[in-house]
Amino acid sequence: MNIKPLADRVVIRMLESEETTKSGIVLPGSAQEKPQMAEILAVGPGGTVDGKEVVMEVKVGDKVIYSKYAGTEVKVDNEEYIIVRQSDILAIVD
């Protein structure tokens, strides 16, 4: 991947969501809810954003939960990525 995020932006890739419910019902793609868990692939340098100093608290490889409708979806080499601000990341999953 050759995407280098700027400032407080982070490149993430959505993790695959389950295709069956707990009771065993298989969900078609149109009925599945958009996953909110992702893996971080690239992190910007931080710095001054909108007059405030931003320190990056996430790192490459972290699994995170992000805001449902956050970010900009991009497609590079037939892979889909989302570029979000660090403030759109809600939590790091251990």
KEKEBA-822858 format. One line per 5 residues: their letters; for each residue x, y, z of C-alpha. Coordinates in steps of 0.5 Angstrom, whole numbers, plus 500, padded with zeros to 3 digits. Layout:
N
A) X,Y,Z; ...
***
This chain:
94
MNIKP) 500,500,500; 503,507,498; 498,511,502; 501,516,507; 496,520,511
LADRV) 498,527,513; 497,531,520; 492,527,525; 489,522,519; 489,515,520
VIRML) 488,509,514; 484,504,516; 481,497,513; 475,495,515; 475,488,519
ESEET) 470,482,516; 464,482,519; 460,476,521; 455,473,515; 451,469,520
TKSGI) 447,471,526; 448,467,533; 442,463,531; 445,461,525; 441,465,520
VLPGS) 446,467,514; 445,475,512; 446,477,505; 451,483,504; 445,488,503
AQEKP) 442,486,510; 449,486,514; 451,492,518; 457,496,516; 462,494,521
QMAEI) 465,499,526; 472,495,527; 478,496,523; 485,495,523; 490,501,522
LAVGP) 495,501,516; 498,508,517; 498,513,521; 500,521,520; 505,525,524
GGTVD) 500,529,528; 503,536,529; 499,542,530; 491,541,527; 487,547,527
GKEVV) 491,551,532; 492,545,537; 497,540,538; 495,533,536; 499,527,539
MEVKV) 498,521,535; 495,515,540; 494,510,535; 499,506,532; 500,501,526
GDKVI) 497,494,527; 492,497,533; 485,494,532; 480,500,533; 473,502,533
YSKYA) 471,508,529; 465,512,528; 460,509,524; 459,514,518; 466,517,519
GTEVK) 472,518,514; 473,518,507; 473,511,503; 478,510,498; 480,504,493
VDNEE) 487,503,491; 490,497,488; 483,494,488; 483,494,496; 478,499,500
YIIVR) 481,503,505; 478,509,510; 482,515,512; 479,518,518; 481,523,523
QSDIL) 484,520,530; 478,524,533; 474,519,529; 477,513,533; 473,511,539
AIVD) 477,506,542; 483,501,541; 481,494,542; 486,489,546
***
